[in-house]
């Protein structure tokens, strides 16, 4: 399942602007300034084979929104690591949610459902596993991970460049 949406600018009828009645007989909407906010969400079983689906989904959305190729590559790596962690250490389901507001992108990856039976093993210096959050921290402007009662919520944010004529 996936969902894509863009929030329209907020409008107020002309007769309600600042609480002062408008002199015009027909109300006209007032467009408030502010960046357009776009959302894309995909929910998948928290399994390794679905990480690729999550990455392809976000790449498609980022391309449609006009995010530059260099930033799309960084974001694909971030989503791959966070979704991979959800699939490997998480619970039954994972949800990847992108929010683009102007040039600020926020990535949320949540895992939920029944906890797994096995516990993650500690990492050793030469292990290839256990480096995902370090990679995410390096690629993103900020990160946050919260352990919730019914799962985990990992977030990352970064400023992205938009191609000229992008964000369609």
VEXDREN-2710 file (C-alpha; in Angstrom, 1 decimal):
% VEXDREN-2710
k/r/px/py/pz
1/UNK/0.0/0.0/0.0
2/UNK/1.2/3.5/-0.7
3/UNK/-0.1/7.0/-0.6
4/UNK/1.1/10.2/-2.1
5/UNK/-0.4/13.6/-1.3
6/UNK/0.4/17.3/-1.6
7/UNK/-1.1/19.8/0.9
8/UNK/-2.7/22.8/-0.8
9/UNK/-1.9/26.3/0.4
10/UNK/-4.2/27.5/3.2
11/UNK/-7.0/29.8/2.1
12/UNK/-9.4/32.0/4.0
13/UNK/-12.6/33.7/2.6
14/UNK/-12.0/37.4/1.9
15/UNK/-14.7/38.3/4.4
16/UNK/-12.8/36.7/7.2
17/UNK/-9.3/38.1/6.6
18/UNK/-8.1/39.4/10.0
19/UNK/-11.6/39.6/11.3
20/UNK/-12.4/42.6/9.2
21/UNK/-15.4/42.3/6.8
22/UNK/-14.4/42.6/3.1
23/UNK/-15.9/45.4/1.0
24/UNK/-16.3/43.0/-2.0
25/UNK/-19.7/41.3/-2.4
26/UNK/-18.2/38.0/-3.6
27/UNK/-15.6/36.4/-1.3
28/UNK/-12.3/35.6/-2.9
29/UNK/-9.7/33.3/-1.4
30/UNK/-6.6/34.7/0.1
31/UNK/-3.5/32.6/-0.7
32/UNK/-1.2/32.5/2.3
33/UNK/2.5/32.3/1.5
34/UNK/4.4/29.2/2.5
35/UNK/6.1/26.2/0.9
36/UNK/4.2/23.4/-0.6
37/UNK/4.3/20.2/1.5
38/UNK/4.4/16.9/-0.2
39/UNK/4.0/13.5/1.3
40/UNK/4.7/9.9/0.2
41/UNK/4.0/6.8/2.3
42/UNK/4.5/3.1/1.7
43/UNK/3.7/0.3/4.1
44/UNK/5.3/-3.1/3.7
45/UNK/6.0/-6.3/5.6
46/UNK/9.3/-5.8/7.6
47/UNK/11.2/-8.3/5.5
48/UNK/14.6/-7.9/3.7
49/UNK/13.1/-8.5/0.3
50/UNK/10.8/-5.4/0.7
51/UNK/13.7/-2.9/1.3
52/UNK/14.3/-2.7/-2.4
53/UNK/10.6/-1.9/-3.0
54/UNK/10.8/0.9/-0.5
55/UNK/13.9/2.3/-2.2
56/UNK/12.4/2.2/-5.6
57/UNK/9.2/3.8/-4.4
58/UNK/11.0/6.8/-2.8
59/UNK/13.2/7.2/-5.8
60/UNK/10.1/7.5/-8.0
61/UNK/8.6/10.1/-5.7
62/UNK/11.8/12.1/-5.4
63/UNK/12.2/12.2/-9.2
64/UNK/8.6/13.4/-9.6
65/UNK/9.2/16.1/-7.0
66/UNK/12.3/17.4/-8.8
67/UNK/15.0/16.4/-6.2
68/UNK/18.4/16.4/-7.8
69/UNK/20.1/13.1/-8.7
70/UNK/22.9/13.6/-6.1
71/UNK/20.4/14.1/-3.3
72/UNK/18.2/11.2/-4.5
73/UNK/21.3/8.9/-4.2
74/UNK/21.9/10.1/-0.6
75/UNK/18.2/9.6/0.3
76/UNK/18.1/6.2/-1.3
77/UNK/21.0/5.1/0.9
78/UNK/19.4/6.6/4.0
79/UNK/16.1/4.8/3.3
80/UNK/17.9/1.6/2.5
81/UNK/19.7/1.6/5.8
82/UNK/16.6/2.6/7.9
83/UNK/14.3/0.1/6.1
84/UNK/17.0/-2.5/6.3
85/UNK/17.2/-2.0/10.1
86/UNK/13.5/-2.3/10.3
87/UNK/13.5/-5.5/8.3
88/UNK/16.4/-7.0/10.1
89/UNK/15.8/-5.9/13.7
90/UNK/12.2/-4.6/13.6
91/UNK/8.8/-6.0/13.9
92/UNK/6.1/-7.3/11.6
93/UNK/5.5/-4.2/9.5
94/UNK/7.4/-1.1/8.3
95/UNK/6.2/2.2/7.0
96/UNK/8.4/4.7/5.1
97/UNK/7.1/8.2/5.1
98/UNK/8.7/11.1/3.2
99/UNK/7.7/14.7/3.7
100/UNK/9.1/17.4/1.5
101/UNK/8.4/21.0/2.6
102/UNK/10.2/23.5/0.4
103/UNK/13.7/22.0/0.3
104/UNK/13.5/20.3/3.6
105/UNK/13.0/16.5/3.4
106/UNK/12.1/14.4/6.4
107/UNK/12.3/10.6/6.3
108/UNK/10.4/8.6/8.9
109/UNK/10.7/4.8/9.1
110/UNK/8.5/3.0/11.6
111/UNK/8.3/-0.6/12.4
112/UNK/5.4/-2.1/14.4
113/UNK/3.7/-5.3/15.2
114/UNK/4.7/-8.2/17.4
115/UNK/8.3/-8.1/18.5
116/UNK/10.8/-10.6/17.0
117/UNK/11.8/-13.7/18.9
118/UNK/15.5/-13.2/18.4
119/UNK/17.7/-10.4/19.8
120/UNK/20.2/-8.5/17.7
121/UNK/23.8/-9.6/18.3
122/UNK/26.5/-7.2/19.4
123/UNK/28.7/-5.9/16.6
124/UNK/32.4/-6.3/16.3
125/UNK/34.8/-3.8/14.7
126/UNK/35.2/-5.8/11.4
127/UNK/31.4/-6.7/11.1
128/UNK/29.6/-5.4/8.1
129/UNK/26.4/-5.2/10.1
130/UNK/25.7/-2.6/12.7
131/UNK/26.9/0.5/10.8
132/UNK/23.6/1.6/9.3
133/UNK/22.8/4.4/11.8
134/UNK/26.3/5.7/11.5
135/UNK/25.9/5.9/7.7
136/UNK/22.6/7.6/8.1
137/UNK/24.1/10.1/10.6
138/UNK/26.8/10.9/8.1
139/UNK/24.5/11.4/5.1
140/UNK/21.7/13.3/6.9
141/UNK/21.6/16.8/8.5
142/UNK/19.9/15.3/11.6
143/UNK/18.7/11.9/12.9
144/UNK/16.5/10.7/15.7
145/UNK/15.6/7.2/16.8
146/UNK/12.9/6.4/19.4
147/UNK/12.0/3.1/20.8
148/UNK/8.2/3.0/21.3
149/UNK/6.0/0.6/23.1
150/UNK/4.9/-1.0/19.9
151/UNK/8.0/-0.5/17.7
152/UNK/10.7/1.9/16.7
153/UNK/10.6/5.2/14.9
154/UNK/13.7/6.3/13.0
155/UNK/13.9/9.8/11.5
156/UNK/16.3/11.7/9.4
157/UNK/16.2/15.1/7.8
158/UNK/18.2/16.9/5.2
159/UNK/18.1/19.9/2.9
160/UNK/17.8/18.9/-0.7
161/UNK/18.3/20.7/-4.0
162/UNK/15.5/20.8/-6.5
163/UNK/16.1/20.8/-10.2
164/UNK/15.1/23.9/-12.1
165/UNK/11.4/23.5/-12.9
166/UNK/11.2/20.6/-10.4
167/UNK/8.8/19.8/-7.6
168/UNK/6.0/19.2/-10.1
END
